[in-house]
Amino acid sequence: SQIVQFQDFLLRANKYRCLKMAGDEKATDRKLTLVEDFPNQFYRQPRSLHDMLRCFVRRPQYPLVFVVSDCPSGDGRLQSLFPREIQKELAISCISFNPVPPTTMMKALS
């Protein structure tokens, strides 16, 4: 299932050290795990994500960063995935950016 694959991804991402790339002599061992997409099941059953995150924070090695794009309609995706209680319990910080109007985006792309 998607949830099992996601859990496996989190475990593997936290387990292995970062790769040294050629020309990165000055690079440090800073690493984070970036999640830009969630299994759809988390939107229907956010509790399974919350349980998974509780397990993850017990043995954190690297910071975990989620990118959640809110829809203009404000469908509450962020609040369903990360309600205030979970943010407080797991010390999750939320960083918000002002939305870019679609017309501005189209001008920049053309």
N, C-alpha and C positions, 0 to 999 in steps of 0.2 A: 504494500500500500504506500501511498505518498507520505503518510505520516512516519512510517518505519524508515523510508528512505531519507526523510528529513532528519530524523533522529540520528541515523547513521552518519549523515553529513556532519552534524554538530559534533558528534563524538570523534570522528576522524579529524575534523578541523582543529579540535582542541588537543588532539593527541600528538600531532607531528609538528616539528619545528619548521620555521620558514626556510625556503630554499635560498641559497646564496647564488646570486647571478654574477656573471662575468662583468667586471667593471664596477662592482659594488663594494669596493674596498672600505669605503667610509660608512657603509650601511650598518645599522645596528640590528639587533634582534627584535625590533618592534614589530608587532604583528597584531592584527585584529581579524575577526571573522565577520564578513559582510553578507547580510541576507537581504536581497532585494525582492524576492518573491516567496510567497507562502503557499503551501498546499491549500487547495480550496476547502478542504475539510476543517481547517482551523477557523474559517469564517462561520461555519455551521456549529462547530464544537470548540470554542476557544479554550475551554477548560483543559483539553488535551495539550494545547500549546503551553498553558500555564504550568501544568504538571511537568512537562519536559523542561521548561526553563528553571523550575525549582531544582531539578536534578542537575542541570548544567551549572548553576551558581554554587552548588556544593563543592565543586572541584574546578573552579575557573583557572585557566592558565592564560587566556587571552581575552580581551574585551570582545563583546558580541554587539554588533551594530546592525540595526534593522532600518531599512528605508521603506517608509509607508507613504504612498501618495494618496492623499485624500481627494475624493471626487469633488467637483464644484458643487454638487448637490448636497454635500455634507452627509453622506450616508452613514457616518459613524464607524467606519472601518477601524480607525485607530482606537476608539473607545471600546469596541468589542474585543479587539485583540489585546489591548493593554489598558484595562480599566484602572482607575486611580488606586484601588486597593493593591493590585498587582504591581503597579509602578512603585508604590511605597514599600511593599514587602520585599521586592527584589532590587530595590535601589536603582530603578530604571529612570534615566533622564530623557526628557523629550525636548528635542530641538526643532522648532518650527520656522519655516521660511514663508515670507509673503508669496502668495500665488502670482504667477505670471499670466496676464490676460492672453487668451488665444490670439488676439490680433497682434499683440507685440511679438509673440512667438513666431507667427507667420511672417512678419516683417523681417525678423532676424534670420529666418531660414531662407528667405528669397533674395 
